[in-house]
Amino acid sequence: MILSAPATILTAAVTLLAVLITIGLSIMVSKVRTRANVPPPAMSGAPEVERALRIHGNTIEQIVVFLPALWLAALYFQGWVPPALGLVWCIGRILYAVGYMAGADKRLAGFALTILPTLILIVLAVIGLVGAWTAASA
């Protein structure tokens, strides 16, 4: 992996985008809390606050799996596929947030666009790692 390679730069850009989305969702929680007059540490009281908190919490849960999978796939599988899947994940997180804020039943498309790229990244990381291991053992 060369740090100046286009695929590596795109992977870094997608990582930064994922971090910015996560920060944006935390800001959204704060704004929704203020608008609904639900000050911290309260975690309930208004459905929109509960949805915003759940969106942010689920994003934190997802990013913990997504980022290592993204970078392992970028490192061992290489190419343009890992950052492209990372971009799909970012789009999925935004759609998830917009859908969930509109109603809990509208979050599924965004969730699918989050979980599927993560699973594919894990598979690519395994394929790349096995290939690297096999090449190193030969």
Wavefront OBJ file of the C-alpha trace (Angstrom):
o trace
v 0.000 0.000 0.000
v 1.462 3.293 -1.108
v 0.111 6.273 0.823
v -0.015 8.470 -2.280
v -1.823 5.859 -4.409
v -5.238 7.064 -5.589
v -7.117 4.178 -3.910
v -5.385 4.898 -0.600
v -6.193 8.603 -0.820
v -9.834 7.765 -1.609
v -9.962 5.359 1.340
v -8.618 8.130 3.583
v -11.168 10.578 2.149
v -14.012 8.112 2.782
v -12.728 7.622 6.327
v -12.774 11.368 6.888
v -16.277 11.576 5.404
v -17.484 8.814 7.762
v -16.012 10.689 10.729
v -17.651 13.943 9.603
v -21.006 12.197 9.198
v -20.688 10.821 12.729
v -19.852 14.268 14.089
v -22.769 15.732 12.126
v -25.110 13.201 13.688
v -23.921 14.154 17.173
v -24.624 17.794 16.331
v -28.057 16.725 15.112
v -28.738 15.125 18.515
v -27.866 18.392 20.226
v -30.092 20.439 17.936
v -33.021 18.053 18.279
v -32.625 18.050 22.077
v -32.710 21.848 22.132
v -35.712 22.062 19.804
v -37.641 19.460 21.855
v -36.518 20.908 25.198
v -34.971 17.612 26.381
v -31.732 18.575 28.148
v -28.982 16.049 28.882
v -28.730 13.601 30.557
v -32.345 12.728 29.661
v -32.510 10.037 26.991
v -36.248 10.084 26.455
v -39.231 12.368 26.496
v -39.685 13.215 22.845
v -39.811 10.682 19.987
v -37.578 12.816 17.750
v -34.889 12.953 20.457
v -35.048 9.202 20.911
v -34.746 8.692 17.140
v -31.801 11.115 16.897
v -30.049 9.370 19.786
v -30.681 5.975 18.204
v -29.367 7.154 14.827
v -26.175 8.416 16.420
v -25.798 5.340 18.636
v -26.317 2.965 15.723
v -23.800 4.901 13.649
v -21.219 4.549 16.420
v -21.970 0.810 16.582
v -21.573 0.496 12.812
v -18.438 2.604 12.432
v -16.558 0.411 14.914
v -16.907 -2.498 12.485
v -16.836 -0.485 9.257
v -13.524 1.368 9.656
v -11.323 -1.672 10.390
v -13.060 -3.596 7.596
v -12.512 -0.688 5.194
v -8.808 -0.373 5.970
v -8.128 -4.120 6.024
v -9.808 -4.442 2.635
v -7.892 -1.405 1.347
v -4.626 -2.840 2.640
v -4.977 -6.468 1.579
v -7.508 -6.459 -1.273
v -6.469 -3.075 -2.641
v -7.909 -1.300 -5.659
v -10.916 0.963 -6.028
v -13.551 -1.385 -4.637
v -12.925 -0.760 -0.902
v -13.222 3.038 -1.069
v -16.249 2.746 -3.391
v -17.933 0.481 -0.844
v -16.946 2.970 1.857
v -18.691 5.720 -0.064
v -21.814 3.564 -0.311
v -21.607 3.122 3.488
v -21.483 6.912 3.944
v -24.464 7.434 1.651
v -26.273 4.670 3.519
v -25.668 6.373 6.874
v -27.127 9.620 5.573
v -30.165 7.841 4.119
v -30.548 5.915 7.373
v -30.590 9.156 9.376
v -33.016 10.924 7.058
v -35.291 7.890 6.894
v -35.236 7.209 10.622
v -36.027 10.830 11.482
v -39.034 10.567 9.141
v -40.182 7.391 10.906
v -38.624 4.204 12.216
v -40.082 2.166 9.352
v -38.230 4.318 6.773
v -34.706 3.465 7.940
v -34.304 0.056 6.278
v -32.896 1.158 2.903
v -30.211 3.219 4.608
v -29.462 0.373 7.003
v -29.064 -2.048 4.088
v -26.687 0.373 2.352
v -24.644 0.367 5.552
v -24.537 -3.284 6.543
v -24.066 -4.787 3.065
v -20.935 -2.771 2.187
v -19.487 -3.606 5.613
v -20.055 -7.332 5.070
v -18.553 -7.137 1.585
v -15.525 -5.263 2.965
v -15.040 -8.032 5.531
v -15.155 -10.650 2.769
v -12.678 -8.657 0.650
v -10.366 -8.288 3.647
v -10.457 -12.048 4.240
v -9.801 -12.784 0.553
v -6.906 -10.327 0.475
v -5.448 -11.537 3.755
v -5.625 -15.185 2.696
v -3.961 -14.243 -0.594
v -1.209 -12.354 1.205
v -0.731 -15.210 3.673
v -0.568 -17.751 0.840
v 1.946 -15.641 -1.087
v 4.099 -15.174 2.010
v 4.045 -18.906 2.750
v 5.056 -19.930 -0.770
l 1 2 3 4 5 6 7 8 9 10 11 12 13 14 15 16 17 18 19 20 21 22 23 24 25 26 27 28 29 30 31 32 33 34 35 36 37 38 39 40 41 42 43 44 45 46 47 48 49 50 51 52 53 54 55 56 57 58 59 60 61 62 63 64 65 66 67 68 69 70 71 72 73 74 75 76 77 78 79 80 81 82 83 84 85 86 87 88 89 90 91 92 93 94 95 96 97 98 99 100 101 102 103 104 105 106 107 108 109 110 111 112 113 114 115 116 117 118 119 120 121 122 123 124 125 126 127 128 129 130 131 132 133 134 135 136 137 138
